[in-house]
Amino acid sequence: MESNEDPIRIKYSLSKISSIFGLPDSNLINKVQDNWPSIIGRDIYMHTRLISIKKSTMYIEVDHSFLIKQIKYLESNIVEKIRDQYPEIKVKNIKVVNNKKFNS
């Protein structure tokens, strides 16, 4: 069976799929990760990692449980920085996951 349609670039397809599932563009996630120390704070960025952003929730992984409370305390500041720098990312809250092994 032949198709007369031109092939679609994978970047376009991934962007479309991401929007269907409420995920931001992967280029935006990369920009956030590149700017992570200034977003999360220079004191703790080495102990944290942005896992994903789904719909309005940002998922952050930490390597020690005490950072969960620290990030929850900073949540409104982090969300505000994301909104200011990346208005197309509609983050409203943060979920923190403890994974002691990620920084090993």
C-alpha positions as CSV (number, residue, x, y, z in Angstrom):
1,M,0.0,0.0,0.0
2,E,1.5,3.3,-1.1
3,S,1.1,6.6,0.6
4,N,1.3,9.9,-1.2
5,E,1.9,11.9,2.0
6,D,5.3,13.3,2.8
7,P,7.0,11.9,5.9
8,I,6.4,13.9,9.1
9,R,9.4,15.0,11.1
10,I,9.7,13.1,14.4
11,K,10.2,16.4,16.3
12,Y,6.7,17.5,15.1
13,S,5.2,14.2,16.0
14,L,6.7,14.1,19.5
15,S,5.5,17.7,20.1
16,K,2.0,16.8,19.1
17,I,2.0,13.6,21.3
18,S,3.4,15.6,24.2
19,S,0.6,18.2,23.9
20,I,-2.1,15.4,23.8
21,F,-0.7,14.0,27.2
22,G,-0.3,17.5,28.7
23,L,3.5,17.4,28.6
24,P,5.5,20.4,27.8
25,D,7.8,20.5,24.7
26,S,11.0,18.5,25.4
27,N,13.0,21.6,24.3
28,L,11.5,23.5,27.2
29,I,12.3,20.7,29.7
30,N,15.9,20.9,28.4
31,K,16.0,24.7,28.9
32,V,14.7,24.3,32.5
33,Q,17.3,21.6,33.2
34,D,20.0,23.9,31.8
35,N,18.9,26.6,34.1
36,W,18.2,24.3,37.1
37,P,20.8,25.8,39.6
38,S,19.2,29.2,39.4
39,I,15.6,27.8,39.6
40,I,16.0,25.4,42.5
41,G,18.9,27.2,44.3
42,R,22.6,26.8,44.1
43,D,22.8,25.2,47.6
44,I,20.7,22.2,46.7
45,Y,20.7,21.7,42.9
46,M,23.4,19.0,43.1
47,H,21.1,17.0,45.2
48,T,18.0,17.4,43.0
49,R,16.9,16.4,39.5
50,L,13.9,17.5,37.5
51,I,12.2,14.2,36.5
52,S,9.3,15.5,34.5
53,I,6.5,18.0,34.2
54,K,3.0,16.5,33.6
55,K,0.0,18.7,33.2
56,S,0.5,21.2,36.1
57,T,2.8,19.2,38.3
58,M,6.6,19.3,38.3
59,Y,8.3,16.1,39.6
60,I,11.6,16.5,41.4
61,E,13.9,13.7,42.6
62,V,16.1,14.3,45.6
63,D,18.9,12.2,47.1
64,H,18.0,12.8,50.8
65,S,14.7,12.9,52.6
66,F,15.4,16.2,54.4
67,L,15.3,17.9,51.0
68,I,11.6,17.0,50.6
69,K,10.7,19.6,53.3
70,Q,13.2,22.1,51.9
71,I,11.6,22.0,48.4
72,K,8.1,22.1,49.8
73,Y,9.1,25.2,51.7
74,L,10.5,26.7,48.5
75,E,7.7,25.4,46.3
76,S,6.0,28.8,45.6
77,N,9.3,30.4,44.8
78,I,10.2,27.6,42.4
79,V,6.8,27.7,40.7
80,E,7.0,31.5,40.3
81,K,10.5,31.2,38.7
82,I,9.3,28.6,36.3
83,R,6.2,30.7,35.4
84,D,8.3,33.9,34.9
85,Q,11.0,32.3,32.8
86,Y,8.8,29.8,30.9
87,P,5.2,31.0,30.8
88,E,4.3,28.2,28.4
89,I,4.9,25.7,31.2
90,K,1.8,25.8,33.4
91,V,3.3,24.5,36.6
92,K,1.1,24.9,39.7
93,N,2.6,22.4,42.2
94,I,5.6,20.2,42.9
95,K,5.8,16.5,43.8
96,V,9.1,15.4,45.4
97,V,10.5,11.8,45.2
98,N,13.3,10.6,47.4
99,N,15.8,8.4,45.7
100,K,19.1,8.0,47.6
101,K,20.7,6.2,44.7
102,F,20.4,8.8,42.0
103,N,23.5,10.8,43.0
104,S,25.7,7.8,43.7
